[in-house]
Amino acid sequence: MSKKVLITRDSTSDIPDDILEKLNIKTIPLGITLDNKLYHDGVDIDPDFIYKYHEEHGVLPKTSAANIADMVDFFKPFVDEGYAIVHFTISSSMSSTYQNSLLAAEDFEDVYVVDTANLSTGEALIIMRAAEMAQEGKSAKEIYEASVALTPYIDASFVIDSLEYLHKGGRCSTLAALGANLLKLKPCIEVTEGSMGVGKKYRGKYIQTLREYVAERLTDYSDIELDRVFVTHAGCDPEVVDEVYRLVKETAPFKEIIVSRAGCTISSHCGANTLGVLYIRKSPKKAQ
């Protein structure tokens, strides 16, 4: 008889709390260091605090992976309860979270670690599918293999209103930031094969660029699985989120549209007024 399976994740996947509870998904938070004080993503700090602190002090936080000892301590109680674990992490090219989790898993027999090759709700799409498989009684190995196979099919992208956070965090040059600001460019950040890159650069007011972005991503939905889509944002005005939700609903016949707020890890890098539409494709997403 196979062991009961528990799905676990790091906090970067931005899954709403009600879904975590419904699917019995357990979370280990990443570290958020702000002015030498360590916080834990979604536990004792939230994105609005980060935005306010940056506005008042001009300081951005640094994010850090859970170390190997933390991961061992996280896995052990569940293993002791008799669970086999399938654990999901942010892309290994973006963080040491995957490597630390993999090393910690060596202490146990039935802990599988999946590199989602993604971030935010790009991860969530894989994790939720895995949790549903667990509820159907699939084994940990079956879930692990299906999850790894699914990773190339995730379509994750975000439109960023301002490059300030990326620039200050060292992920965007001064020249690029200056040029984007002068031209009022809104870059689309795309995740492909585990890494982030710049896609189309929109121009104009943010809400108008989002309308154009949704139309371009979803009007031809022949290569999109229509079971589930995420509208994920980092501190956008509710009116903007509602408008994008409406556009998504009108443009493609998704069975489920989930609105998700990005947590501290993602928000620390992209800043407020970032929004993306994330879904599963029928064919693998490849670099342009």
Sine and cosine of phi, psi and omega as CSV:
sin_phi,cos_phi,sin_psi,cos_psi,sin_omega,cos_omega
0.00,0.00,0.78,-0.63,-0.03,-1.00
-0.96,0.27,0.46,-0.89,0.01,-1.00
-0.94,0.35,0.42,-0.91,0.16,-0.99
-0.93,0.36,0.55,-0.84,-0.14,-0.99
-0.94,-0.34,0.71,-0.70,0.08,-1.00
-0.91,-0.42,0.73,-0.69,0.06,-1.00
-0.99,-0.12,0.79,-0.61,0.03,-1.00
-0.80,-0.61,0.28,-0.96,-0.09,-1.00
-0.40,-0.91,0.28,-0.96,0.23,-0.97
-1.00,0.00,0.18,-0.98,-0.20,-0.98
-0.98,0.22,0.00,1.00,-0.08,-1.00
-0.97,0.23,-0.17,0.99,-0.14,-0.99
-0.99,0.11,-0.10,1.00,0.19,-0.98
0.83,0.56,0.64,0.77,0.05,-1.00
-1.00,0.10,0.76,-0.65,0.02,-1.00
-0.85,0.53,0.52,-0.85,-0.09,-1.00
-0.85,0.52,-0.62,0.78,-0.04,-1.00
-0.91,0.42,-0.54,0.84,0.03,-1.00
-0.96,0.26,-0.63,0.78,0.06,-1.00
-0.84,0.54,-0.68,0.73,-0.02,-1.00
-0.93,0.35,-0.71,0.70,-0.03,-1.00
-0.87,0.50,-0.64,0.77,-0.06,-1.00
-0.99,-0.14,0.07,1.00,0.04,-1.00
0.82,0.57,0.78,0.62,0.02,-1.00
-0.98,-0.17,0.79,-0.62,-0.04,-1.00
-0.98,-0.20,0.48,-0.88,-0.18,-0.98
-0.78,-0.62,0.68,-0.73,0.24,-0.97
-0.94,-0.34,0.81,-0.59,-0.05,-1.00
-0.98,0.19,0.49,-0.87,0.18,-0.98
-1.00,0.10,0.34,-0.94,0.00,-1.00
-0.99,0.11,0.59,-0.81,0.06,-1.00
-0.79,-0.61,0.92,-0.39,-0.01,-1.00
-0.97,-0.26,0.84,-0.54,-0.03,-1.00
-0.78,-0.63,0.91,-0.42,-0.07,-1.00
0.77,0.63,0.75,0.66,0.08,-1.00
0.94,0.35,0.15,0.99,0.09,-1.00
-0.96,-0.28,0.77,-0.63,-0.04,-1.00
-1.00,0.00,0.80,-0.60,0.11,-0.99
-0.89,-0.45,0.08,-1.00,0.02,-1.00
-0.80,-0.60,0.83,-0.56,-0.10,-0.99
-0.76,0.65,0.88,-0.48,0.06,-1.00
0.98,0.20,-0.04,1.00,-0.01,-1.00
-0.97,-0.22,-0.85,0.52,-0.03,-1.00
-0.81,-0.59,0.32,0.95,0.07,-1.00
-0.42,-0.91,0.55,-0.84,0.04,-1.00
-0.75,-0.66,0.24,-0.97,-0.07,-1.00
-0.86,0.51,-0.60,0.80,-0.03,-1.00
-0.89,0.45,-0.56,0.83,0.07,-1.00
-0.90,0.43,-0.66,0.75,0.02,-1.00
-0.89,0.46,-0.72,0.69,0.00,-1.00
-0.88,0.48,-0.69,0.72,-0.03,-1.00
-0.91,0.41,-0.67,0.74,-0.01,-1.00
-0.90,0.43,-0.66,0.75,0.03,-1.00
-0.91,0.42,-0.65,0.76,0.01,-1.00
-0.89,0.46,-0.63,0.78,-0.07,-1.00
-1.00,0.10,-0.54,0.84,-0.13,-0.99
-0.86,-0.51,-0.18,0.98,-0.01,-1.00
0.94,0.33,0.32,0.95,-0.07,-1.00
-0.94,-0.34,0.73,-0.69,0.10,-0.99
-0.97,-0.23,0.53,-0.85,0.03,-1.00
-0.97,0.23,0.26,-0.97,0.16,-0.99
-0.93,-0.38,0.63,-0.78,-0.01,-1.00
-0.97,-0.25,0.48,-0.88,-0.03,-1.00
-0.58,-0.82,0.56,-0.83,0.04,-1.00
-0.96,0.27,0.42,-0.91,0.19,-0.98
-0.91,0.41,0.68,-0.74,-0.01,-1.00
-0.98,0.19,0.06,-1.00,-0.10,-1.00
-0.89,0.46,-0.67,0.74,0.01,-1.00
-0.89,0.46,-0.66,0.75,0.05,-1.00
-0.88,0.48,-0.64,0.76,-0.01,-1.00
-0.93,0.38,-0.65,0.76,0.05,-1.00
-0.87,0.49,-0.71,0.70,0.01,-1.00
-0.90,0.44,-0.52,0.86,0.02,-1.00
-0.95,0.30,-0.71,0.71,-0.04,-1.00
-0.95,0.32,-0.61,0.79,-0.23,-0.97
-0.83,0.55,-0.75,0.67,-0.03,-1.00
-0.87,0.50,-0.59,0.81,0.00,-1.00
-0.95,0.31,-0.63,0.77,0.07,-1.00
-0.90,0.44,-0.67,0.74,0.02,-1.00
-0.89,0.45,-0.45,0.89,0.04,-1.00
-0.99,0.16,-0.07,1.00,0.06,-1.00
0.99,-0.16,0.18,0.98,0.01,-1.00
-0.99,0.13,0.56,-0.83,0.38,-0.92
-1.00,-0.04,0.62,-0.78,-0.12,-0.99
-0.88,-0.47,0.68,-0.74,0.23,-0.97
-0.89,-0.46,0.91,-0.42,-0.11,-0.99
-0.94,-0.33,0.66,-0.76,-0.08,-1.00
-0.88,-0.48,0.67,-0.74,-0.03,-1.00
-0.77,-0.63,0.32,-0.95,0.17,-0.98
-0.86,0.50,0.36,-0.93,-0.04,-1.00
-0.74,0.67,0.69,-0.72,-0.01,-1.00
-0.91,0.42,-0.33,0.94,0.03,-1.00
-0.99,0.14,-0.14,0.99,-0.04,-1.00
-0.94,-0.33,-0.26,0.97,-0.11,-0.99
-0.33,-0.95,0.39,-0.92,0.10,-1.00
-1.00,0.08,0.10,1.00,-0.02,-1.00
-0.83,0.55,-0.70,0.71,-0.02,-1.00
-0.89,0.46,-0.75,0.66,-0.04,-1.00
-0.89,0.46,-0.67,0.74,0.03,-1.00
-0.90,0.44,-0.65,0.76,0.02,-1.00
-0.91,0.41,-0.64,0.77,0.00,-1.00
-0.90,0.43,-0.68,0.74,0.02,-1.00
-0.92,0.40,-0.63,0.77,0.03,-1.00
-0.91,0.41,-0.59,0.80,-0.03,-1.00
-0.90,0.43,-0.36,0.93,0.01,-1.00
-0.90,0.44,-0.30,0.95,0.03,-1.00
-0.98,0.20,-0.11,0.99,-0.12,-0.99
-0.75,-0.66,0.35,-0.94,-0.04,-1.00
-0.99,0.16,-0.67,0.74,-0.18,-0.98
-0.85,-0.53,0.80,0.60,0.12,-0.99
-0.87,-0.49,0.90,-0.43,0.01,-1.00
-0.96,-0.27,0.66,-0.75,-0.03,-1.00
-0.87,-0.50,0.80,-0.60,-0.03,-1.00
-0.95,-0.33,0.84,-0.54,0.18,-0.98
-0.99,0.12,0.95,-0.32,-0.08,-1.00
-0.95,0.32,-0.22,0.98,-0.06,-1.00
0.82,0.57,0.53,0.85,-0.07,-1.00
-0.44,-0.90,-0.11,-0.99,0.06,-1.00
-0.59,-0.81,0.23,-0.97,0.06,-1.00
0.77,0.64,-0.67,-0.74,-0.09,-1.00
-0.98,0.21,-0.03,1.00,0.27,-0.96
-0.88,0.47,-0.64,0.77,0.14,-0.99
-0.91,0.42,-0.68,0.73,-0.11,-0.99
-0.85,0.52,-0.60,0.80,0.00,-1.00
-0.87,0.49,-0.62,0.78,0.03,-1.00
-0.96,0.29,-0.69,0.72,-0.06,-1.00
-0.90,0.44,-0.69,0.73,0.00,-1.00
-0.91,0.42,-0.63,0.77,0.07,-1.00
-0.88,0.48,-0.65,0.76,0.02,-1.00
-0.90,0.43,-0.68,0.73,-0.01,-1.00
-0.90,0.44,-0.59,0.80,0.05,-1.00
-0.93,0.37,-0.59,0.80,0.08,-1.00
-0.90,0.43,-0.62,0.78,0.03,-1.00
-0.89,0.46,-0.66,0.76,0.01,-1.00
-0.93,0.37,-0.41,0.91,0.05,-1.00
-0.99,0.14,-0.09,1.00,0.05,-1.00
1.00,-0.04,0.23,0.97,0.04,-1.00
-0.93,0.36,0.44,-0.90,-0.01,-1.00
-0.98,0.20,0.29,-0.96,0.01,-1.00
-0.87,0.49,-0.66,0.75,-0.01,-1.00
-0.91,0.42,-0.67,0.75,0.04,-1.00
-0.88,0.47,-0.68,0.74,-0.02,-1.00
-0.92,0.40,-0.69,0.73,0.03,-1.00
-0.85,0.52,-0.77,0.64,-0.06,-1.00
-0.90,0.43,-0.65,0.76,0.02,-1.00
-0.92,0.40,-0.60,0.80,-0.03,-1.00
-0.93,0.37,-0.70,0.71,0.04,-1.00
-0.88,0.48,-0.65,0.76,-0.01,-1.00
-0.92,0.40,-0.47,0.88,-0.05,-1.00
-0.98,0.21,-0.41,0.91,-0.17,-0.99
-0.81,0.58,-0.61,0.80,-0.03,-1.00
-0.95,0.31,-0.18,0.98,-0.09,-1.00
-1.00,-0.06,-0.02,1.00,-0.03,-1.00
-0.99,0.16,0.75,-0.66,0.07,-1.00
-0.94,-0.33,0.96,-0.27,-0.05,-1.00
-0.85,-0.52,0.80,-0.60,0.04,-1.00
-0.44,-0.90,0.40,-0.92,-0.01,-1.00
-0.60,-0.80,0.59,-0.81,0.13,-0.99
-0.97,-0.24,0.79,-0.61,-0.08,-1.00
-0.96,-0.27,0.78,-0.62,-0.02,-1.00
-0.96,0.27,-0.61,0.79,-0.04,-1.00
-0.68,-0.73,0.62,-0.79,0.02,-1.00
-1.00,0.02,0.14,0.99,-0.12,-0.99
-0.84,0.54,-0.76,0.65,-0.05,-1.00
-0.92,0.39,-0.68,0.73,0.03,-1.00
-0.88,0.47,-0.63,0.78,0.01,-1.00
-0.92,0.40,-0.77,0.64,-0.02,-1.00
-0.92,0.40,-0.46,0.89,0.02,-1.00
-0.99,0.10,0.06,1.00,0.05,-1.00
0.99,0.14,0.25,0.97,-0.03,-1.00
-0.97,-0.25,0.14,0.99,0.00,-1.00
-0.43,-0.90,0.76,-0.65,-0.06,-1.00
-0.94,0.35,0.38,-0.92,0.04,-1.00
-0.85,0.52,-0.67,0.74,-0.01,-1.00
-0.89,0.46,-0.70,0.72,0.00,-1.00
-0.90,0.43,-0.67,0.74,0.00,-1.00
-0.90,0.44,-0.69,0.73,0.00,-1.00
-0.89,0.45,-0.71,0.70,0.00,-1.00
-0.88,0.47,-0.67,0.74,0.01,-1.00
-0.90,0.43,-0.65,0.76,-0.01,-1.00
-0.92,0.39,-0.68,0.73,-0.02,-1.00
-0.91,0.42,-0.61,0.79,-0.04,-1.00
-1.00,-0.02,0.00,1.00,-0.04,-1.00
0.84,0.55,0.68,0.73,0.01,-1.00
-0.99,0.11,0.61,-0.79,0.06,-1.00
-0.86,-0.50,0.99,-0.12,-0.07,-1.00
-0.96,0.29,0.57,-0.82,0.13,-0.99
-0.99,-0.11,0.87,-0.49,0.05,-1.00
-1.00,-0.05,0.83,-0.57,-0.01,-1.00
-0.89,-0.45,0.61,-0.80,0.07,-1.00
-0.98,-0.20,0.86,-0.51,0.00,-1.00
-0.67,-0.74,0.79,-0.61,0.02,-1.00
0.78,0.62,0.65,0.76,0.13,-0.99
1.00,0.02,-0.07,1.00,-0.06,-1.00
-0.81,-0.59,0.43,-0.90,0.05,-1.00
-1.00,0.00,0.63,-0.78,0.08,-1.00
-0.55,-0.83,0.27,-0.96,0.00,-1.00
-1.00,-0.01,0.81,-0.59,0.08,-1.00
-0.99,-0.12,-0.76,-0.65,-0.01,-1.00
-0.92,0.40,0.57,-0.82,0.08,-1.00
-0.95,-0.31,0.94,-0.35,-0.01,-1.00
-0.99,0.11,0.33,-0.94,0.01,-1.00
-0.72,-0.69,0.65,-0.76,0.07,-1.00
0.86,-0.51,-0.23,-0.97,0.01,-1.00
-0.91,0.41,0.52,-0.85,-0.14,-0.99
-0.87,0.49,-0.72,0.69,-0.06,-1.00
-0.90,0.44,-0.58,0.81,0.02,-1.00
-0.93,0.37,-0.64,0.77,0.04,-1.00
-0.90,0.43,-0.57,0.82,0.03,-1.00
-0.93,0.38,-0.60,0.80,0.06,-1.00
-0.88,0.47,-0.69,0.72,0.02,-1.00
-0.91,0.42,-0.67,0.74,0.00,-1.00
-0.87,0.49,-0.74,0.67,-0.01,-1.00
-0.89,0.46,-0.70,0.72,-0.01,-1.00
-0.87,0.49,-0.68,0.73,-0.03,-1.00
-0.94,0.35,-0.59,0.81,-0.05,-1.00
-0.97,0.23,-0.56,0.83,-0.25,-0.97
-0.89,-0.46,-0.25,0.97,-0.08,-1.00
-0.85,0.53,-0.70,0.71,0.13,-0.99
-0.99,-0.13,0.99,-0.14,-0.07,-1.00
-0.97,-0.23,0.38,0.92,-0.03,-1.00
-0.91,0.42,-0.41,0.91,-0.01,-1.00
-0.96,-0.28,0.34,0.94,-0.03,-1.00
-0.90,-0.43,0.73,-0.68,0.19,-0.98
-0.95,0.30,0.75,-0.66,-0.15,-0.99
-0.98,-0.19,0.28,0.96,0.01,-1.00
-0.94,0.33,-0.63,0.77,-0.18,-0.98
-0.41,-0.91,0.61,-0.79,0.10,-1.00
-0.60,-0.80,0.58,-0.82,0.09,-1.00
-0.96,-0.29,0.69,-0.72,0.28,-0.96
-0.95,-0.30,0.96,-0.28,-0.12,-0.99
-0.90,-0.43,0.74,-0.67,-0.06,-1.00
-0.68,-0.74,0.36,-0.93,0.07,-1.00
-0.89,-0.45,1.00,0.00,0.13,-0.99
0.94,0.33,0.47,0.88,0.06,-1.00
-0.97,0.25,0.42,-0.91,0.08,-1.00
-0.87,0.50,0.61,-0.79,0.00,-1.00
-0.82,0.58,-0.57,0.82,-0.01,-1.00
-0.90,0.43,-0.59,0.80,0.02,-1.00
-0.92,0.38,-0.71,0.70,0.00,-1.00
-0.89,0.46,-0.68,0.73,0.01,-1.00
-0.88,0.47,-0.64,0.77,0.01,-1.00
-0.91,0.42,-0.68,0.73,0.02,-1.00
-0.92,0.39,-0.65,0.76,0.06,-1.00
-0.84,0.55,-0.72,0.70,0.00,-1.00
-0.88,0.47,-0.70,0.72,0.00,-1.00
-0.89,0.46,-0.68,0.73,0.03,-1.00
-0.87,0.48,-0.71,0.71,-0.02,-1.00
-0.89,0.45,-0.60,0.80,-0.02,-1.00
-0.98,0.18,-0.41,0.91,-0.13,-0.99
-1.00,0.02,-0.62,0.79,-0.05,-1.00
-0.67,-0.75,0.62,-0.78,-0.10,-1.00
-0.99,0.12,0.88,0.47,0.05,-1.00
-0.93,0.38,0.61,-0.79,0.06,-1.00
-0.96,0.29,-0.52,0.85,-0.04,-1.00
-0.63,-0.78,0.80,-0.60,0.09,-1.00
-0.89,-0.45,0.88,-0.48,-0.05,-1.00
-0.94,-0.35,0.81,-0.58,0.09,-1.00
-1.00,-0.06,0.79,-0.62,-0.07,-1.00
-0.74,-0.67,0.63,-0.78,0.07,-1.00
-0.99,-0.14,0.78,-0.63,0.02,-1.00
-0.90,0.43,0.64,-0.77,0.00,-1.00
-0.99,0.15,-0.21,-0.98,-0.13,-0.99
-0.92,0.38,-0.63,0.78,-0.06,-1.00
-0.88,0.47,-0.78,0.63,-0.01,-1.00
-0.92,0.38,-0.69,0.72,-0.05,-1.00
-0.90,0.44,-0.51,0.86,0.00,-1.00
-0.90,0.43,-0.43,0.90,-0.06,-1.00
-0.99,-0.16,-0.53,0.85,-0.09,-1.00
-0.98,-0.22,-0.42,0.91,-0.05,-1.00
0.99,0.16,0.08,-1.00,0.01,-1.00
-0.93,0.36,0.20,-0.98,0.00,-1.00
0.85,0.53,0.78,0.62,0.17,-0.99
-0.82,-0.58,0.71,-0.70,-0.04,-1.00
-0.56,-0.83,0.63,-0.78,0.01,-1.00
-0.65,-0.76,0.39,-0.92,0.12,-0.99
-0.89,-0.45,0.85,-0.52,-0.15,-0.99
-0.80,-0.60,0.68,-0.73,-0.10,-0.99
-0.40,-0.92,0.04,-1.00,0.03,-1.00
-0.97,-0.24,0.72,-0.69,0.03,-1.00
-1.00,-0.03,0.28,-0.96,0.10,-1.00
-1.00,0.10,-0.40,0.92,0.05,-1.00
-0.83,-0.55,0.43,-0.90,-0.06,-1.00
-0.88,0.48,0.58,-0.81,0.08,-1.00
-1.00,0.08,0.79,-0.62,-0.04,-1.00
-0.86,-0.51,0.40,-0.91,0.02,-1.00
-0.89,0.46,0.61,-0.79,0.01,-1.00
-0.95,0.30,0.00,0.00,0.00,0.00
